[in-house]
Amino acid sequence: MIRNLPIPAISMGLLAAFVGYSASFAIVLAGLTAMGATDAQAATGLFFATIAMGICSIWLPAMTRIPAAVAWSTPGAAFLAATAALPGGFGEAVGAMIYCAVLIVLTGFIPALGRIVAAIPKPIANGLLAGVLLKLCLAPALALGTIPLLVLPVLVAWLAGLTWRRMAAMPLAVIAFLAVLYLAVDTSGGGLQAGGAWLPAFAPVAPIFTVQSFFSIALPLYLVTMAGQNIPGFAVLELNGYPVERQPLIRNTGLVSLAVAPFGSIPVNMSAITASMMAGEDAGRDPAIRYWAAVTSGVAYVLLACAAALVTTLASLAPLALITAVAGLALIPALVGAISAAFSNPAQLEAPALTFLIAASGMTLLGVSGAFWGVVAGSLVWMSKAIAQRSKGH
C-alpha cells in the first residue's frame, strides 16, 4: 500500500504549504493589525484564514482531481497593511471583508462580473497591484535604517536563499527572524508564557457595514484578489495542461471566504506560486495524481492553523518594523512582476503610471481610498488614449 502512495506529490504538498505559510503569515498579521485588530482578533483572523485555505485545498482538488492550490489573498493583506484604518475600527474592516466575499460569490454565480474584472486592462490591474504592494515593500529598507542589527540577519538569509533557490528565500528569512527574536529581542515580559496556547482565544467582532468601507476597502480588496491571485492561479493550471472550470472554483472559494469573514479573515483564492510548485513534474510524473500535492498542502494548513495563537504571540514580541520588513521581503517578487506587467505596453504608459502613483500615495478623496481612485483615473486615461489612437488610425 505504501508503494502506491504518491510520495513526490505528498512531499511537494508539504513543501508548498511551508513556503506559502512562511512567506506570507507576517503580511496577514500586518494587514489585520493595520485595520485595528487586537492581538486576539489578529490571531482569530489568522486561524480562520488558514483553516479556510486548508478546507479549500482539500475539498477542491479532491472534487476536481486537479492540483487546484488555494491560498489566502496575499496582495489583499498587503493592501490592508498599506491602508489607513477605517473610522469604525476593525469592525468596519470586518464588514468590508464580508462585502468582498459577497462580491467573490456573486462573481462565481454571475459570469458577467468575472468578464468585467477581466475587461480591466491588465496594465491597469497590475498598476493597482504594484501601488498596493509598494508601501510594504519599502519596509525592509526603512527597517534597515532604524534597526539594522535586527534586520541584517534576515536580509542576509533572504539573499542566501534567493541565490540558492528562489523558493527558499522566505523560509530562510523566517528562520533568521526566529533566531533574531530568540537572541536579540527581550521576551522576559512574560508575553510568550501568557500566550503559550496554540489555539487562539477566539475574539469575533461585530461587523459594521458602511458605503465608505465598500469603496475604500471591499472593492479594491476584491479587485486585487481577482487580478492578483485568481486570474494568475487559473493561468498556471491551464499552462500545465489542466482543464479549469473557473466559475465553480470562484464560487466555492467565495462561499468559504464568506463563512470565515465575520471572524476577521481575509478572503481565500486560487494560488499561483504554490500551484506552480504542485502542478509541475516535481509533484510526480503522472499529472493525474498531482492533485494529491494540493490535498496534502490542505492538511498541512489545517495543522498550521492550530498554531495561530503561538505565531501571533511570537510576532507581537518583535518590533513592528521587523515584522513589516519580513512581510515586505515576501512581496518583492510580486512587486517586480506587477511593475513589469504594468509597463509592458509602450503605447499606454501614463494610465498604469497614474494608477500606480495614486494607489501608492495613500490618499483619500470623499472618504474613499486611493486604490479605488487609481483604477478610476487610470481607466479614464487608458480609454481616452485608446480612443485618440483609434481616431488617428482612421
N, C-alpha and C positions, 0 to 999 in steps of 0.2 A: 504493500500500500504506500509506503514511504517513497518508493521509486516513482509512483505516479504523481506525486506532488510536484507542481511547477516551481521548483526551487528558485530558478532565476527570477521569475515573476514575484515570488514572495520576498526575495532579497531586495529587489528593486523597489517594491512597495514600501518596505521598511525604511529604505534609504530616502525615498521620496517624502515620506512623512516626516522624517527627521529634518531633511533640508527645508521642506515647506514650513514647518513649525518654527524651527530655529531662526529662519530668515525673516520671519515677519511677526512673531508674537510681540516684539517691542513696538512695532508700528501700531498694532491693535491697541495696546495699552496706552500708547501716546495719544491716539485718536480719542479714546474714551475719556482719558484724563482731561484733554483739552476741551471736551464738551461739558466738563464739570462733574464727572463721575468721581465718587469717593473710591478709596481702595477696595472696599467691599463691593461696590457697584461695578468697578472695573473687573474684579475677579469674577463676578457673576456673568458679566458680558463676555469675558474671555472663555469661561466654561461653556456657555451655551453656543458661542460661535464655533468652538472646537467640536462640541457634540454634533452640531448641525453638519459640519464638514464630514465627520465620521459617518453619520447616518446616510448622507447622500452618497458618500464614496463607497459604501457597502451596497446600498439599495440600487442605485442607478447602473453601475457596472453589472451587478447580478441580473438585473432586468434586461439590459440591452446586449450583454455579452461583448461589450467593447470597453477599453480602458478609459472610461469617462471620468477623469480625475476632477475632483471638486475641491475648491479652496475658499477661504473667506476673501472678501473684497479688499485686497491689499491696497490698491490705489484709492479705494473708498476710505479706508482707515487713514491713509496719508492725507486725504482731503480733509477729514475731520481734524487731524492733528494740526493742519495749517490754517484752520478757520476759527474765527473768534467765537466764543461761547454765545449761545443764544440768551436773550433776556430771561427766558423761563428756565434756564439752567438745564440740567441733564434730562429732566422730564420732557422738556420741549425737544431735545435731541432724540429721545426715545420715540416721541411722536413722529419725528421726521424719518426715523428708521422704519417705522410701520408704514408710513406713506410710501417709502422707497420699495418696500417688499410688496405692497399692493400693486405698484407700477410694474414690477417684475412679473407678478402673477398675471396681470392683465395682458402683458406682452406675450405670455405663454398661451393665453386664450385667444388673443386678437392679433393675428399675423401682421395686420396693417401697422400696429405700433412698432413691431420689430423692423418693418420696412422704413418707417420714419426715422428710427435711430440709425439704420444702415445708410439712409439717404444723407445724413450729415456728412459733408466732405471729410474724408479721412485725415487730411492735414489739420482741419479744424478740431476734430476729436482728439488728435494727438497733441495739438497745441494746448487744449484744455488739460489733458493728462500731464503734459510737461509742466504747465503752470502750477497744477496742484502739487506735483512732486518737488518742485524746486526748493521751497522753503525748508522742507525736511532734509533734502539732500545737501543743504548748506550747513546743517548741524554738525557734521564731523569737523569741518574747518573751523567753525565758531568754537566748538569744544576744545579743539587743539590750542586755541589762543587763550582759553581760560583754565582748563585743567589738563595741561599737556602730559603730565606724568601718568594720569589715568587713561587717557585716550591713546597715547602712543602704542602701548602693547596691543590694543585692539586693532589699530591701523596696521601694525606690522603683521599680525596674524592674518588679517583680511588680505593683505597684499601677498603674503606667502601662499595662502590658499588660492588666490586668483592666479598666481604664477603657475602653481602646480596643476590645479583643475578648477575651473570656474565654479562648479557646484560645491566645492569645498570651502569657498571663501567665507560664507556666512557661518557655517558650523564652527570653523576655526575661530572666527571673530567672537562668537558666543562663548566658546570655551575660554578664550582670553578674557572676555568680560567677567565670567565667573571667577577666574583666577584673580583678576584685579579686585573684584568685590571681596574676595576672601582675604587677600593680602593687604589691601590698601584702604579699604573703607571700614570705618568704625561701625561694627554691628553690635556693640555692647549695650545698646539701648534697650535690648530685650524684644525688639520687633520680631526677630526671627523665631524666638521661643513662643511669643504670644500668637504668632501666625503659623504655628507648626503644623496645623491641619492641612491636609492636601486638598480636600474639597472645600469650596468657599461656603461661608455662611450667606446663603442667598439673600440678596438685597434688591428685590424688584422695585421699580419706580413707576408711579402713576404717570402715564403719558399725557402730554399736553399738545393739542393739535392747533396749529396756527397757520395762517396763509404765509407768513414770513418764513416759517420753518420749511414749508413745502418748497418755496422757490430758492431759499438760501442754502438748504441742506439736502432735502429729499431729491429734488430734480437733478442737481449736479452729482449727487451720490449715485443715482440711477444711471446717469449718462456715463460716468467713469467706470461703473461696474459693467455696463453693457459693452462699451467701446474698449475698455482697458483689459477686461477679463473674458467675458462670454464669447465675443466675436473671435479674438485670437485663440481661445480654447477650442472652439469648433474647428478653426482653421488647422490647428495642429493635428487633430484627429483625422480630418479629411486628407491632409497631406500624407498621413501614414496609411491611407487606404481604407479607413473605417467609414461605413455609411452612418450618417448622423441625421437623426430627426430632431431638429432644433427646438420646435415648439414644446414637445413633451418635456425635454430636459430643462428648458427655461421655466416652464410651468411648475415642475416639481421642485427645482431649487428655490423658486419663488415662494411656494407654499411652505417649505421648511423654514425659509428666511422669515416669513410672516409669523410662523409659530414661535420663533425664538426672539423676534424683535422686541416684544414687550419686556424682555429681560435685559435690554440694552445691548443686544447682539447686532453686529454689523451683518449685512447680507452675505450669503454664500453664492458661489457661481462656478462656472466651468473654469478650470485652471489651464494655463498654457505651459508654464515652466515644468510642473510636475507631470503634466500629460506628455510632454516631450520625452521625459525620462521613462515613462511606463508604456508608451505606445511604440517604442523602437525595439530594435533587436536585443538590446541589453536586458530586456524583460523576457527574453525567450525567443527561440527561433520560430515557434508556431504563433502567428498572430491571433489565432482563435482562442488561446488560453492566456493572453496577456492581461485580460481583464482581471485576473487574479491579483495582479500587482495593485490595481486600484482598490480592490476589496481589502487586501492586506493593509494598504495605507489607511483605509477607513477604520479598521480595527485598531490600528496604532493611534489614530486621532482620538478615538473614544477613550483609550487608556491615558493619553496625554491630557485629556480634558480633566481627569481626576487630579491633575497636578496644578490646576488653575490658581488655587489659593497660594500654594507654595511659590509658583512663578511670580505672582503679583507681589507677594511679600518680599522676595529677593529683589525685584525691580524697584520696590519702594525704598529699599535701603541704599540704592545707588543715587548719586547726584542726577538730577533731571537732565543735565547737559550730556551725561554719559549715556543715558537711555536713548535720548533723541539722536545721539551720534551713531549708536548701533543701528537704530531704525533707518537713519539716513544712508548708511553704507549699504543696507539691503536694497535700497531703492535706486542706487546709481545706475545699474544696468537698465532698469525700466526708464529712467530719465533719458539716458543716451538713446535708447530705441525710440522714445516718443519724439525727441527733438529731431532725430534723423528723418523720421516719417513725416513730421510736421512741415519740414522744409525741403521735401523731395520734389516738389513741383516748382521749377524756376519761374513759371508764369504767374504763380499765385503764392507770393511770399508774405505780402503785407497782412492778409487775413489771418493766417495762423500766428504770425508775429503778434498781432493785436490781441488775439485770443489768449496767447501765452502770457503777454505782459499784464493784461487785465486780471487774468486768473491768478497770476503770481503776486499781484500787488497787495492783495488782502483788503482791497477797497470794498465799501458797501454803498449802495445807492438805493434810496427808498426802503432801507432795511433789508435789502437783498444782496447776497454776497457776490463778489467779483467773478466767481466761476460761472454763474448764470449769465451775467452781462458780457463776459468774454465770449461765450458762444453766440449770443445775440449780435454783438458788434462784429465778430469775425465772420459770421454767416452773411450779414448785410454787405460787408466789404467784398466777400467772395462772390456773392450774386451780382453785385454792381460791376465788378471787374469781368465776370463771365459774360454779362450782357454787353458790356463795351467791346470785349474781344470778338463776340459774335457779330456785332454791328460792323466792326472794321473788316471782318472776314467777308461780309457781303459787299 
